Amino acid sequence: MERTRTQKEGPTMYKIMTPGPTQVAENVRLARSLPCTNPDLDEAFVEFYKETCETISGLLHTGNETLILGGEGILGLEAACASLTEPGDKVLVLDNGIYGKGFADFVSLYGGIPELYTVDDRNAIDAAALERFLAKSHDYKYATVVHGDTPSGMLNDIAAICPLLKSYGILTVVDSVSAMFGEEVDVDAARIDLLCGGSQKVVSAPPGLTFVTLSADAKKAMDERKTPVASFYANLKTFEHYYEEKWFPYTMPISDIRGLRAAIDNIAADKDILKRHAAIGAAARAAVTEAGLSLYLESGFSNTVTVFCVPEGMTDREILTAMREEHGILLAGSFGDLAGKVIRIGHMGENASVSDMTEVFGALDQVFAKLHVPLKVSLRDCFLERLSV
């Protein structure tokens, strides 16, 4: 692998094993290079867009409409809150991680009143404890929940949480940007009103697109607003009747959407995608713990990212720099309260590869040896052994 290019030639090329953006398949890159039509005027593109949206809905087990928006995953989260929130609305923000807490900012931005349900950030949200809370306090227009909190590797059980919220008449907004397609998502069974995804995680297309599924209840709430949505670009209602009118609210990024379609088709053809993520996730966690390193979480482990604590006596920069400069592999630290404390390995989408993960753990074995961190077993060998169990 080439790792030494001049600035004129372009950036150094590394193996991207971060929790998004991820590696991108060749057919996705090629799809993005096709000649462009005018997406504002060519009705064939409108059909292509609609078919792509319907394919996403099908993979998420829902008849709800999907919309693809021209912006990174955060746009979908903000658009969900912007489209639902009116001044004075009470919103329940389920908080057991950095992204969970972050929903409160979007709610406040559009005049809502966020109320945080804050629990231990090392464990998944306990649906039974949440039910006890809701029995006493449930006067909320909607609730937000993060399915996969990438900074910590947390996975929350949306199949239990969202039906519980809906039983109290609370609309559900779910951030599954880093989990969907690597973890089971059944929108209809979980009664999810707005589900937000992104192009650069398990989907394994370049960053730049988000998509949102909308239930009938979510659309009804938007239709019954007493005040206009305080945004244009983050307003989901601007897409109403786009297909009948053959008109989008803004020029759609056609090359990005072609790449997304190729990536979604790859997912549709990959019948073992959930099993592979589960096997790699379990083996990665076993390798980390059996080697004597500490996982950050106590429960709620996502199969798309493994997060372990930086060993005492060193910094995350030492590990990340050695992996990048000596082995050509990009891993990630974290941010917020976790800045400098953990290392994150992204094994989602195209990164969920046995060969790539074997390379990562082999490189980590060498890095820890060089940094004089004794391991109880080889990370690489343990990972491969656990895969075969």
TABEL-V294654 format. One record per pair of residues at least 6 apart in sequence whose C-alpha atoms are under 6 Angstrom apart, sorted by the first residue. I is the first residue (numbers start at 1). GAP is how many residues later the second one is. Records with the same first field share a line. If there is no record, write none. Layout:
I = GAP ; GAP
This chain:
3 = 9 ; 10
5 = 7
14 = 314 ; 315
15 = 314
16 = 7 ; 314
17 = 313 ; 314 ; 329
18 = 313 ; 314 ; 327 ; 328
19 = 327
20 = 180 ; 181
21 = 179 ; 180
22 = 179 ; 182
23 = 327
24 = 180 ; 181
28 = 231 ; 234 ; 235
31 = 227 ; 228
32 = 223 ; 226 ; 227
39 = 6
52 = 209
53 = 13
60 = 125 ; 126
61 = 125 ; 126
62 = 125 ; 126
64 = 150 ; 151
65 = 148 ; 149
66 = 146 ; 147
67 = 144 ; 145
68 = 142 ; 143
69 = 140 ; 141 ; 142
70 = 139
71 = 137 ; 138 ; 139
72 = 135 ; 136 ; 137 ; 138
73 = 125 ; 137
76 = 120 ; 134
78 = 28
79 = 155 ; 156
83 = 146 ; 152
84 = 138
85 = 27
87 = 24 ; 25
88 = 24 ; 25
89 = 23 ; 24
90 = 23 ; 24 ; 50 ; 51
91 = 23 ; 49 ; 50 ; 51 ; 52
92 = 22 ; 23 ; 51
93 = 22 ; 23 ; 24 ; 50 ; 51
94 = 23 ; 50 ; 51
95 = 6 ; 22 ; 23
96 = 22 ; 23 ; 24 ; 25
97 = 24
100 = 46
104 = 10
122 = 175 ; 176
123 = 175 ; 176 ; 177
124 = 32 ; 176
127 = 34
141 = 29
142 = 28 ; 29 ; 30
143 = 29
144 = 29 ; 30
145 = 29
146 = 28 ; 29
147 = 8 ; 9 ; 28 ; 29
148 = 6 ; 7 ; 28 ; 30 ; 31
151 = 183
153 = 149 ; 152 ; 154
154 = 146 ; 147 ; 148
155 = 145 ; 146 ; 147
159 = 31
162 = 28
163 = 27 ; 28
172 = 20 ; 21
173 = 21
174 = 21
175 = 21
176 = 20 ; 21
177 = 20 ; 21
178 = 23
182 = 92 ; 95
193 = 21 ; 22 ; 25
194 = 19 ; 20
195 = 17 ; 18
196 = 15 ; 16
197 = 13 ; 14
198 = 11 ; 12
199 = 6 ; 8 ; 10
200 = 6 ; 7
202 = 146 ; 147
203 = 146
204 = 145
205 = 55
238 = 11
242 = 6
277 = 26
278 = 25
281 = 22
283 = 100 ; 103 ; 104
284 = 99
287 = 92 ; 95 ; 96
291 = 84 ; 85 ; 86
292 = 83 ; 84
294 = 14 ; 15
295 = 12 ; 13
296 = 11 ; 12 ; 13
304 = 43 ; 44
305 = 40 ; 41 ; 42
306 = 38 ; 39
307 = 36 ; 37
308 = 34 ; 35
309 = 32 ; 33
310 = 31 ; 32
316 = 24
323 = 6
324 = 6
331 = 14
332 = 11 ; 12
333 = 9 ; 10 ; 11
358 = 22
361 = 18 ; 19
362 = 18
